[in-house]
């Protein structure tokens, strides 16, 4: 606690008490969150990989349930894929498809996907950009419709 004498007031006036201000600015979030203890070892590995792939303070406590669900669905999708490699059934295909869809949905919600980070996802972007654009409604000299 720091005692401060207001400027311009006599020494007998009231003294304002205040906490000292921290030297660093307050940033939302708590750094890189540790995986919750209830996660399995594989889920912890996925949690850590996701957290380390993003900037510091990216995940706040509000996103932790989504991140836990993402880790769980990632493990389930890996398990279904391994079962599908051994023996493929319609039920396993359907379950794997559902887990993969949920995994993609959660990755999008958590903004883990790289979509939207590049200007254009097409690999032939440079070639398409060089292609002259022709407007069919504009008649150029020498274009005969006959």
Backbone as CSV, one residue per row, in Angstrom:
resi,resn,N_x,N_y,N_z,CA_x,CA_y,CA_z,C_x,C_y,C_z
1,UNK,0.841,-1.169,0.000,0.000,0.000,0.000,0.888,1.234,0.000
2,UNK,0.586,2.185,-0.842,1.376,3.402,-0.975,0.525,4.578,-0.525
3,UNK,1.070,5.430,0.294,0.370,6.630,0.744,0.761,7.782,-0.154
4,UNK,-0.244,8.475,-0.682,0.015,9.551,-1.633,-0.606,10.837,-1.111
5,UNK,0.164,11.913,-1.127,-0.314,13.248,-0.739,-0.804,13.949,-1.998
6,UNK,-2.091,14.286,-2.107,-2.579,14.979,-3.305,-1.868,16.305,-3.501
7,UNK,-1.552,16.643,-4.757,-0.845,17.896,-5.059,-1.767,19.094,-4.842
8,UNK,-1.217,20.167,-4.334,-1.973,21.390,-4.171,-2.779,21.463,-2.888
9,UNK,-2.690,20.424,-2.065,-3.435,20.425,-0.814,-2.448,20.564,0.340
10,UNK,-2.899,21.136,1.434,-2.010,21.226,2.588,-1.694,19.848,3.142
11,UNK,-0.623,19.753,3.882,-0.179,18.476,4.438,-1.205,17.867,5.378
12,UNK,-2.080,18.683,5.941,-3.068,18.165,6.881,-4.267,17.536,6.187
13,UNK,-4.347,17.633,4.835,-5.514,17.092,4.132,-5.442,15.569,4.101
14,UNK,-6.532,14.949,3.654,-6.631,13.486,3.645,-5.592,12.875,2.705
15,UNK,-5.105,11.717,3.082,-4.109,10.994,2.292,-4.829,9.866,1.554
16,UNK,-4.554,9.753,0.283,-5.170,8.716,-0.543,-4.319,7.461,-0.465
17,UNK,-4.962,6.327,-0.203,-4.238,5.051,-0.170,-4.554,4.289,-1.445
18,UNK,-3.510,3.731,-2.049,-3.673,3.040,-3.317,-2.654,1.913,-3.415
19,UNK,-3.029,0.851,-4.154,-2.102,-0.251,-4.438,-1.120,0.215,-5.494
20,UNK,0.149,-0.197,-5.394,1.099,0.184,-6.445,0.717,-0.475,-7.767
21,UNK,0.926,0.229,-8.868,0.585,-0.300,-10.186,1.653,-1.290,-10.634
22,UNK,1.263,-2.383,-11.290,2.260,-3.340,-11.759,3.099,-2.752,-12.893
23,UNK,4.303,-3.256,-13.036,5.214,-2.754,-14.065,4.837,-3.247,-15.452
24,UNK,4.141,-4.392,-15.544,3.754,-4.946,-16.836,2.267,-4.750,-17.048
25,UNK,1.834,-4.600,-18.291,0.409,-4.421,-18.553,-0.364,-5.715,-18.301
26,UNK,-1.622,-5.567,-17.946,-2.479,-6.733,-17.731,-2.930,-7.261,-19.083
27,UNK,-2.685,-8.523,-19.343,-3.070,-9.163,-20.591,-4.079,-10.244,-20.252
28,UNK,-5.221,-10.288,-20.967,-6.195,-11.340,-20.683,-5.587,-12.716,-20.911
29,UNK,-6.076,-13.698,-20.202,-5.546,-15.054,-20.309,-4.475,-15.304,-19.276
30,UNK,-4.031,-16.524,-19.209,-3.054,-16.907,-18.189,-1.850,-17.597,-18.809
31,UNK,-1.397,-17.159,-19.933,-0.276,-17.816,-20.579,-0.738,-19.074,-21.281
32,UNK,0.040,-20.109,-21.211,-0.324,-21.383,-21.845,-0.934,-22.296,-20.787
33,UNK,-2.221,-22.638,-20.941,-2.860,-23.477,-19.928,-2.326,-24.906,-19.955
34,UNK,-2.163,-25.467,-18.788,-1.749,-26.870,-18.667,-2.948,-27.768,-18.909
35,UNK,-2.715,-28.977,-19.406,-3.847,-29.876,-19.632,-4.495,-30.266,-18.309
36,UNK,-5.821,-30.390,-18.284,-6.500,-30.805,-17.061,-6.083,-32.215,-16.655
37,UNK,-6.090,-32.519,-15.366,-5.633,-33.837,-14.911,-6.527,-34.995,-15.352
38,UNK,-7.799,-34.724,-15.681,-8.699,-35.822,-16.060,-8.477,-36.321,-17.486
39,UNK,-7.655,-35.647,-18.273,-7.382,-36.098,-19.638,-6.431,-37.292,-19.631
40,UNK,-6.591,-38.137,-20.645,-5.670,-39.264,-20.793,-4.335,-38.742,-21.336
41,UNK,-3.345,-39.611,-21.392,-2.020,-39.202,-21.868,-2.072,-38.720,-23.319
42,UNK,-2.799,-39.436,-24.179,-2.914,-39.029,-25.580,-3.653,-37.705,-25.712
43,UNK,-4.714,-37.523,-24.906,-5.459,-36.271,-24.941,-4.595,-35.105,-24.451
44,UNK,-3.761,-35.363,-23.444,-2.844,-34.319,-22.959,-1.849,-33.910,-24.043
45,UNK,-1.372,-34.902,-24.783,-0.421,-34.616,-25.864,-1.075,-33.715,-26.916
46,UNK,-2.324,-34.013,-27.295,-3.043,-33.206,-28.284,-3.315,-31.807,-27.726
47,UNK,-3.717,-31.726,-26.450,-3.957,-30.431,-25.801,-2.696,-29.562,-25.875
48,UNK,-1.563,-30.162,-25.482,-0.299,-29.421,-25.462,0.098,-28.983,-26.868
49,UNK,-0.079,-29.852,-27.854,0.264,-29.491,-29.234,-0.592,-28.327,-29.723
50,UNK,-1.876,-28.332,-29.393,-2.765,-27.236,-29.804,-2.382,-25.932,-29.123
51,UNK,-2.132,-26.001,-27.817,-1.810,-24.796,-27.048,-0.486,-24.197,-27.517
52,UNK,0.486,-25.048,-27.808,1.793,-24.542,-28.238,1.793,-24.039,-29.679
53,UNK,0.768,-24.417,-30.451,0.707,-23.963,-31.838,0.111,-22.563,-31.970
54,UNK,-0.414,-22.029,-30.899,-1.054,-20.719,-30.900,-0.246,-19.728,-30.070
55,UNK,-0.475,-18.426,-30.253,0.267,-17.427,-29.473,-0.031,-17.528,-27.975
56,UNK,0.836,-16.943,-27.204,0.676,-16.888,-25.756,-0.647,-16.194,-25.429
57,UNK,-1.353,-16.666,-24.428,-2.641,-16.117,-23.978,-3.758,-16.291,-24.998
58,UNK,-3.615,-17.191,-25.969,-4.652,-17.398,-26.979,-5.874,-18.080,-26.373
59,UNK,-5.648,-19.074,-25.528,-6.741,-19.827,-24.916,-7.032,-19.276,-23.531
60,UNK,-8.258,-18.812,-23.328,-8.663,-18.367,-22.004,-9.568,-19.449,-21.398
61,UNK,-9.931,-19.341,-20.131,-10.735,-20.394,-19.495,-12.055,-20.693,-20.209
62,UNK,-12.587,-19.733,-20.954,-13.826,-19.982,-21.689,-13.674,-20.964,-22.834
63,UNK,-12.462,-21.127,-23.350,-12.242,-22.042,-24.475,-11.754,-23.418,-24.028
64,UNK,-11.450,-23.576,-22.756,-10.911,-24.854,-22.283,-11.874,-26.025,-22.483
65,UNK,-13.197,-25.879,-22.258,-14.082,-27.018,-22.530,-14.061,-27.439,-23.999
66,UNK,-13.998,-26.462,-24.908,-13.907,-26.810,-26.334,-12.598,-27.517,-26.645
67,UNK,-11.529,-27.066,-26.019,-10.222,-27.678,-26.243,-10.197,-29.107,-25.693
68,UNK,-10.832,-29.324,-24.546,-10.936,-30.686,-23.994,-11.724,-31.581,-24.928
69,UNK,-12.842,-31.062,-25.454,-13.656,-31.845,-26.388,-12.873,-32.137,-27.661
70,UNK,-12.097,-31.167,-28.133,-11.279,-31.368,-29.332,-10.284,-32.507,-29.116
71,UNK,-9.614,-32.507,-27.968,-8.632,-33.561,-27.675,-9.320,-34.921,-27.603
72,UNK,-10.496,-34.974,-26.961,-11.214,-36.240,-26.844,-11.635,-36.759,-28.215
73,UNK,-12.204,-35.886,-29.061,-12.653,-36.318,-30.385,-11.471,-36.685,-31.282
74,UNK,-10.342,-36.054,-31.100,-9.159,-36.411,-31.880,-8.712,-37.831,-31.553
75,UNK,-8.717,-38.181,-30.277,-8.336,-39.538,-29.867,-9.350,-40.550,-30.390
76,UNK,-10.640,-40.221,-30.273,-11.674,-41.140,-30.762,-11.569,-41.334,-32.280
77,UNK,-11.292,-40.259,-33.017,-11.142,-40.387,-34.472,-9.934,-41.245,-34.827
78,UNK,-8.838,-41.091,-34.082,-7.652,-41.940,-34.320,-7.975,-43.405,-34.047
79,UNK,-8.713,-43.668,-32.969,-9.077,-45.046,-32.632,-9.969,-45.658,-33.705
80,UNK,-10.955,-44.889,-34.184,-11.845,-45.407,-35.229,-11.067,-45.651,-36.518
81,UNK,-10.126,-44.809,-36.836,-9.319,-44.999,-38.047,-8.486,-46.272,-37.940
82,UNK,-7.922,-46.526,-36.754,-7.142,-47.755,-36.562,-8.025,-48.987,-36.694
83,UNK,-9.240,-48.933,-36.150,-10.173,-50.059,-36.286,-10.583,-50.252,-37.736
84,UNK,-10.787,-49.154,-38.453,-11.166,-49.247,-39.869,-10.077,-49.911,-40.703
85,UNK,-8.821,-49.669,-40.351,-7.721,-50.296,-41.095,-7.704,-51.803,-40.895
86,UNK,-8.116,-52.249,-39.706,-8.122,-53.693,-39.418,-9.301,-54.384,-40.079
87,UNK,-10.495,-53.855,-39.844,-11.694,-54.431,-40.476,-12.704,-53.311,-40.678
88,UNK,-13.084,-53.151,-41.913,-13.957,-52.051,-42.288,-15.416,-52.489,-42.266
89,UNK,-16.219,-51.769,-41.526,-17.669,-52.007,-41.502,-18.376,-50.680,-41.700
90,UNK,-19.645,-50.750,-42.060,-20.423,-49.525,-42.252,-20.545,-48.746,-40.951
91,UNK,-20.711,-49.454,-39.849,-20.843,-48.788,-38.547,-19.566,-48.025,-38.194
92,UNK,-18.407,-48.639,-38.400,-17.138,-47.967,-38.101,-16.914,-46.770,-39.022
93,UNK,-17.279,-46.916,-40.305,-17.142,-45.793,-41.232,-18.002,-44.608,-40.795
94,UNK,-19.239,-44.918,-40.392,-20.149,-43.867,-39.950,-19.619,-43.184,-38.686
95,UNK,-19.135,-43.986,-37.717,-18.590,-43.417,-36.483,-17.351,-42.552,-36.760
96,UNK,-16.489,-43.031,-37.643,-15.286,-42.262,-37.986,-15.662,-40.953,-38.672
97,UNK,-16.637,-41.015,-39.567,-17.097,-39.812,-40.254,-17.667,-38.801,-39.251
98,UNK,-18.436,-39.285,-38.264,-19.003,-38.398,-37.250,-17.907,-37.766,-36.388
99,UNK,-16.932,-38.567,-35.983,-15.846,-38.034,-35.152,-15.015,-37.010,-35.922
100,UNK,-14.782,-37.306,-37.194,-13.993,-36.379,-38.014,-14.753,-35.075,-38.235
101,UNK,-16.069,-35.166,-38.443,-16.879,-33.960,-38.618,-16.871,-33.117,-37.347
102,UNK,-17.003,-33.760,-36.194,-16.978,-33.032,-34.933,-15.604,-32.415,-34.694
103,UNK,-14.557,-33.142,-35.045,-13.191,-32.640,-34.900,-12.981,-31.397,-35.767
104,UNK,-13.456,-31.442,-37.002,-13.330,-30.284,-37.894,-14.138,-29.101,-37.369
105,UNK,-15.324,-29.363,-36.846,-16.166,-28.305,-36.292,-15.478,-27.625,-35.102
106,UNK,-14.946,-28.424,-34.184,-14.270,-27.860,-33.014,-12.997,-27.113,-33.408
107,UNK,-12.261,-27.642,-34.380,-11.048,-26.964,-34.832,-11.381,-25.601,-35.429
108,UNK,-12.493,-25.526,-36.138,-12.920,-24.257,-36.704,-13.336,-23.295,-35.600
109,UNK,-14.093,-23.786,-34.633,-14.545,-22.933,-33.520,-13.364,-22.403,-32.707
110,UNK,-12.353,-23.236,-32.538,-11.166,-22.820,-31.785,-10.181,-22.042,-32.649
111,UNK,-10.481,-21.937,-33.936,-9.615,-21.262,-34.915,-8.232,-21.920,-34.994
112,UNK,-8.260,-23.238,-35.034,-7.017,-23.996,-35.172,-6.689,-24.280,-36.629
113,UNK,-7.685,-24.191,-37.496,-7.464,-24.512,-38.894,-6.720,-23.375,-39.588
114,UNK,-6.070,-23.691,-40.683,-5.305,-22.690,-41.419,-6.133,-22.023,-42.500
115,UNK,-7.405,-22.422,-42.640,-8.247,-21.783,-43.638,-8.405,-20.314,-43.294
116,UNK,-8.333,-19.496,-44.278,-8.484,-18.071,-44.056,-7.177,-17.379,-43.712
117,UNK,-6.128,-18.113,-43.455,-4.846,-17.488,-43.162,-4.091,-17.151,-44.439
118,UNK,-4.391,-17.868,-45.506,-3.780,-17.576,-46.805,-4.750,-16.761,-47.643
119,UNK,-4.204,-15.980,-48.545,-5.056,-15.130,-49.372,-5.943,-15.966,-50.289
120,UNK,-5.388,-16.983,-50.849,-6.139,-17.838,-51.744,-5.633,-19.261,-51.562
121,UNK,-6.557,-20.204,-51.464,-6.186,-21.593,-51.220,-5.787,-22.322,-52.500
122,UNK,-6.019,-21.718,-53.639,-5.707,-22.402,-54.893,-4.213,-22.407,-55.141
123,UNK,-3.709,-23.541,-55.598,-2.276,-23.641,-55.868,-1.898,-22.945,-57.177
124,UNK,-2.876,-22.749,-58.053,-2.588,-22.106,-59.329,-2.988,-20.630,-59.309
125,UNK,-2.935,-20.008,-58.162,-3.373,-18.618,-58.003,-2.612,-17.675,-58.928
126,UNK,-1.301,-17.813,-59.012,-0.499,-16.911,-59.841,-0.886,-17.042,-61.309
127,UNK,-1.117,-18.267,-61.752,-1.496,-18.475,-63.148,-2.880,-17.890,-63.437
128,UNK,-3.802,-18.071,-62.525,-5.143,-17.527,-62.709,-5.108,-16.006,-62.706
129,UNK,-4.255,-15.416,-61.863,-4.167,-13.963,-61.788,-3.639,-13.362,-63.088
130,UNK,-2.779,-14.088,-63.810,-2.208,-13.578,-65.061,-3.160,-13.715,-66.244
131,UNK,-4.166,-14.549,-66.131,-5.080,-14.795,-67.232,-5.894,-13.537,-67.525
132,UNK,-5.914,-13.097,-68.784,-6.702,-11.902,-69.099,-8.192,-12.183,-68.918
133,UNK,-8.865,-11.201,-68.385,-10.299,-11.337,-68.153,-11.050,-10.742,-69.348
134,UNK,-11.934,-11.493,-69.919,-12.701,-11.001,-71.059,-14.153,-10.898,-70.638
135,UNK,-14.715,-9.734,-70.809,-16.121,-9.513,-70.506,-16.905,-9.780,-71.785
136,UNK,-17.775,-10.748,-71.737,-18.491,-11.166,-72.939,-19.466,-10.116,-73.425
137,UNK,-19.893,-9.223,-72.575,-20.841,-8.197,-72.989,-20.161,-6.988,-73.654
138,UNK,-18.824,-6.940,-73.601,-18.090,-5.854,-74.255,-17.642,-6.343,-75.630
139,UNK,-18.036,-5.607,-76.655,-17.671,-5.987,-78.021,-16.390,-5.252,-78.383
140,UNK,-15.375,-5.998,-78.719,-14.079,-5.440,-79.104,-14.095,-5.160,-80.609
141,UNK,-13.338,-4.175,-81.054,-13.240,-3.933,-82.516,-12.652,-5.178,-83.195
142,UNK,-13.245,-5.552,-84.248,-12.770,-6.715,-84.993,-13.525,-7.984,-84.623
143,UNK,-14.340,-7.933,-83.544,-15.177,-9.075,-83.200,-16.428,-9.009,-84.049
144,UNK,-16.601,-9.976,-84.927,-17.800,-10.010,-85.769,-18.681,-11.142,-85.280
145,UNK,-19.920,-10.828,-85.103,-20.883,-11.835,-84.669,-21.373,-12.651,-85.837
146,UNK,-20.993,-12.287,-87.052,-21.500,-12.991,-88.229,-20.746,-14.231,-88.529
